[in-house]
Structures are given as C-alpha cells and as structure tokens.
Amino acid sequence: MSTTKIIRVYGIPNCDTVKKARAWLNAHGLEHAFHDFKKQGVPADRLLPWMQAVGWEKLTNRQGTTWRKLDPAVQTSVIDEISAAAVLQAHVSVIKRPVVEWADGRITVGFQADAWATALGL
C-alpha cells in the first residue's frame, strides 16, 4: 500500500473559484485529483470530516445563488451539522468551494493563494 497521498479538490468545474484553485495547483506543479460534485455527487462519508475540520457554518455558502433560491423554511432549518449535511447533500451548490483535502490531512474551504503558498512553504 502506498503512503503517498494526493491532494483532492472537490467542487464544481465551472465555478470561478474552483477554476482559479486548480490553475494555481497546476501552475505550482502540484498533482491533484478533482471530484466533480455535479457528476459524482457529494461523498456522504466526507461531509462530517469536513464539518469537523472547518465547521458546518463555513462549509455552508449562504452568499451564493443556490442558497438564496432555497425555500426560506429550508434556509432556517439549517441550524447544526445534521441539518446542514442534509441540505448540502441535496443541494451541492450550497457547499462553499473548493473543499481541499491536502496530502498532509488538512482540510480547507475556499481559495486563498497566499494562505496556500504559506501552508505549502512555497
């Protein structure tokens, strides 16, 4: 069994932030695997670890179009990890992107070139 871990990027390919993040990784020669939420869905076994790492509030994108289009009753039902997981699973575009599982085990949400460079020692 290989101990080499790869960077895993989760998101939607036409999302501008995901495009920037993937381009940044490519520009720095960092191999990564991409998981397309639209085609492959959200891996249910990953939501809880993501929420534990960054918090369900940070993972839930309340600024995006998809969130704003949700029924107000659905929006107000999101009050904890369990309720957030149900909505995020049903409406993948509500997940803040990209979610990145780094080779060292860290999990981050969103793209910040400076923070990534610092974390990777670049």
Buried (B, 14 or more C-beta within 10 A) or exposed (E): EEEEEEBBBBBBEEBEBBBEBBEBBEEEEBEBEBBBBEEEEBBEEBBEEBBEBBEBEBBBBEEBEEBEEBEEEBBEBBEEBEBBBBBBBEBBBBBBBBBBBBBEEEBBBBBEEEEBEEEBEE
